Amino acid sequence: MSPKLPKITAKKTLSETRLFRIEQIDLTFSNGAKRIFERIAPTTVMHKAVLIIPMLDEDTVLLVKEYSVGVEQYTLSFPKGTIDQGEKLFEAADRELMEEVGYSAEKYTFLKDVYLSPNYMAHNISIVKAEGLHPKKLPGDEPEPLEVVPYPLSKVDQLIEDASFIECRSFAALLFAWQQWLKKNGLK
């Protein structure tokens, strides 16, 4: 049985930019405990996002290397991006795949919605697997071309150790890809 949700006794905006609004939330829990939390508040224009696991073949995923300003370094991750207004999940996945990797897919499979940091924000991303890849490009919005890196799932331990593979959403997606690869190869 889940505990009773805490009561929100107050909400106020602490700071706001064009992208984020920081809120203070005052809570009272069912046991009487009171806490004040801060969060990145959901906005009226909450953009959904998609992360794609492009399967080049049954054993190889495609990753992209791009500059990540938050950590001021180049990182390796699965392609991802915002779902545009009015766009469906698989349409966005296909567009992002063409823009970032230079492929389109014959088949997309929804795997799971994951949240970046549910204690502090409501931002989530939908993980989808792309199969039946064929070359097809669209111009992207990145400031420089992304490096596409094929990676064999048989070397997943090396990828986990790679100093540039640090993005948690990509780790979550890798678990799905690796789990399916293990099953297919009779290792699970």
Secondary structure, DSSP 8 states (H G I E B T S, - for coil): ------EEEEEEEEEE-SS-EEEEEEEE-TTS-EEEEEEE---TT---EEEEEEEEETTEEEEEEEEETTTTEEEEE--EEE--TT--HHHHHHHHHHHHTSEEEEEEEEEEEEES-TTTB--EEEEEEEEEEEE-------SS--EEEEEEGGGHHHHHH-TT---HHHHHHHHHHHHHHHHHTT--
